[in-house]
Amino acid sequence: MAAVGKRYTTADESVVALENVSLEIGRDQFVSVVGPSGCGKSTMLLMIAGLIKASTGRVLVDGREVQGPQTNLGIVFQEANLLEWRTVAGNLALQAEIRGLDRAKYAQKAMQLLTRVGLAAFANRYPYELSGGMQQRASLCRALLIDPPLLLMDEPFGALDALTRDDMNLDLQDIWMSSPKTVLFITHSISEAVFLSDRVIVMSPRPGQIIADLKIDMPRPRMLRDRETAQFGEYANKVREIFMSLGVLRSEQSRFGAHR
């Protein structure tokens, strides 16, 4: 992305969601974006996918300017968006069917992915028979079926309970390490961003701008217990301090100073 901006205009108002955003992501990097609600994180992801157009600047994927919807990528949203009338296996198969790919070949790939995330026994179940976490695992598998070089994830675990979210973080790291690809991951969780990422991009309040680009220099695979280490805490605190300086978070002193 080079000097990208996005303005939404209605009959009543004009809102600048993003302003002068430039971001380059290296091949097979895992990059997370954190920022307050309304700062344009999801807008940025949708522009990369070609689902909405930038108002200013240029968006490029693999060196080519994005002019419309991109097909050589996978997307996972906060909602699983599974088709209720299709089984889990049928939802994954939709990727192959739409693209005119060998259904038998990709049915085998689908089972491999479902096995990896612990859903093989649920391949013939319907979405209403699954928990929220299971539905999101199926959604992730669907996005990965064609092994896309670019994976866009828009707060995919935001609606999950804490234990399921931890489990999904581990699953995602495992899948990414075994089959590296470029990942842009949108989240509100500082801890999640640090745990998963090679880089954490910190956004300002609207109009969204990139305030910091932090390299996370921690070995992989990362374990949940690593979140208790001093190194992890330093990275997370850096992000919190940035948000405090922007007024997105109030400092502990301002909240509790009067009680001391």
N, C-alpha and C positions, 0 to 999 in steps of 0.2 A: 504494500500500500504506500502511495506517495502523495503527501499533502492532501489527504482525503477529508472531505467534509460532507455532511448530510443535513439538509434542511427539510423539515416536514411543513407543508403549507396547507391550511384548510381555509374555508371561507371566513373563519373567525380569527385565526391566529397563524403565526409562523414561528416554528420552534427549531432551533439549531441543536441537533442531537450530537453531532461530532464536528470537530473543528481542527483542521490542519494535523491530521493523524498520519504519521509515517511509521511503518512497521515492516521489517523484513524477517522472515522465519526461514531458517535453514532446513534443508531436507532431513527428514526423520527426527526433527526436534519436537519435544513436547513442551508447548508454551501455554501457560494459563493467563487469563486476563481477569483481574479483580477490580472492582470499583463500585461505587454506590449505585442504587437503583436509578434508572433513567439517564445514565451517563453514556449510553450508546454502545454497550458491549454487544448486545444481540444484533443491533443494527450493523455493526462491523462484520459480524459473522455472516449475516444475510447478504451483505454486499459481496463478500468473498465467494459465497455460493452462487451469486448471480441472480438472487431472488428479488433484490431491490437494487436500484442504481445509485451510485454516488452523485452528489450534487456538484462536487468539485474534486479535482485530483484524479488519480488513476489507481485501479485495483488490478493487480496481475497475479496469475496463478501459473507457476512453472514457466515464467517468462512471457506469457501471453495475456494481453489485456482482457479482462472479463467483460463480455458484451451481452451475456444472457445467462440463463440457468446452466450450471456446470453439471456434467454427468459423471465425471471421473473422480468422484469423491463420495464419502459417506457422511450422513448427518444424523445426530442423535439429539432430540429435544428433551425438555423437562418432562413432557408427557410422552408415554410410549407410542401412542398413536397407532396401535395395532388394529387391524381390521377384525371386528368382532365375529364375523361370519367365517373367518378362516382359522384353522388351527395354528399353533406356533410354527410348525414346519411349513404350513401354507403361507404364512406371513413372510417367512424368509424366502420361500420360493418365488414370491412376487418379484423380487429383484431380478432373478434370472429370466422370468417370463417376460417382463417389460423390455428387457434388453435382448431378447431372442437368443439366449444362451442355452447350452446343453443342460436340460433340466436334471437328467440323471447324475451328471457330474456335480452339479451344484447342490443336489439333494444330499450327496455324500459329504460335501463341504459343510452344508448346514448342520448335519449331525455331528461332525467334528467340533464345530463351534459350540453347539448346544451342550455337548459332552464336557467341553472345557469349562463352561460356566455352570455346570451342574443341572442342566435342564433336559438332558437326553430322555429321561423318563416322562417328560411332559410335552414331547414333540407333537403328540396328537391331541393335546388339550386345547381348549379355546381360551382366549384372553380372560373371560370372566371367571375362569377356574384358577387363575394365578393371582398371587399377591402382587403388590406394586413393585417390589424388588424383582420378582421373577419376570414381570412384564418388561421392566427396563433392561434386564439381561437379554431378553428376546429381541428388544429394539436394538441393542448394541450388536448382537449377532447379525441382525438383518443389515445393519450398516456395513459390517465387515465382510459380508458374504462374497463380494467381488474383489476383496483385498485391495481397497482403494489406497492410492498413495497419500491422500489427504483425508483426514477425519476431523469434522467440525462437531463440537459438542457444546450445546447451549444449556448450561445448568442441568446436566442429565441426572444428577443425584439429589437435587435440591428438595424433592418432595419425599425422600426416603427417611426412615428412622435412622438413628445414629449407628446402630450395629450393622444394618444392611448397607449403609453408606460406606462404612469402613470396609466391609467385605467387597463391595463393588470397586472401591479404590484399589484393593489388592488384585482383583480380577483384571481390571483395566491395565495396571502396571505389568502384570504377567503377560497379557496378550500383546501389549506394545513391545515388551522386551523380546518376545519370541518372533514377532513379525513387525519390525520397526516401520513406522510411517510418520508423516508429519501430522501433528495434532494441535489444533487450536481449541482450548478448553475454557469455557466461560463459567465462572463460579463466583459466589459471594463469600465462600469460605476461604479465609487466609490459610488455615491449616491444610486444607485439601490442596490448594494451589501449590504450597511449598512441598507437600508430600509427593505430588505427582510429577512435578515439572523440572525441566532443564532451565527454564526462565519464567519469571513471573512479571507480567506487565501490569503496572498500577495506573488506573485511570482516575482523572479528576471528576468532580461533579459536572453536570451538564453546563455548557457544551463539553462533551468528553474530549480530553486530550491525554496523551501519554505523559505521566509525571515521572515514572521510573521504570527501568528495565533491569531487573535483578537476576543475576545468574545464580542458580542453586547448585552449588558444588558439593553434592553429597553422593556417596557411592550407591549403586543399585545392586541387587534389589533392596528397596527400602522396606523396613518392617514397621508395624504400628508402634512398637516400642521406641523407634527412632524419634518419634514426636516428643519424647520426654528428654531428649539430649539438649545440651547447651547450644550446639550448633544449629539445630532445628529452631530452638527458641529465638536465637539471634536473627534468623531470617524472618520469622513470623513477626518479631518485634519491629524490625525495620519497616515492614509494610504497615503495621499499626501506627508507628510514629509518623509515617507519611500521611495517613488518614487523619491523625490528630492535628497535624500542621495545617491541613486543609479544612479543618472544622467538621469533617465527616464523623469523627469520633471525638467525644469529649474526654479530656484527660481524667485520670483517677483523682488528681489533686483538685480539679474544679468540681468534681462530684462529691468527694468525701472529705475535702480539706476542713470543712466546718465541723466535722465530727471528731476531729483529732484533738 
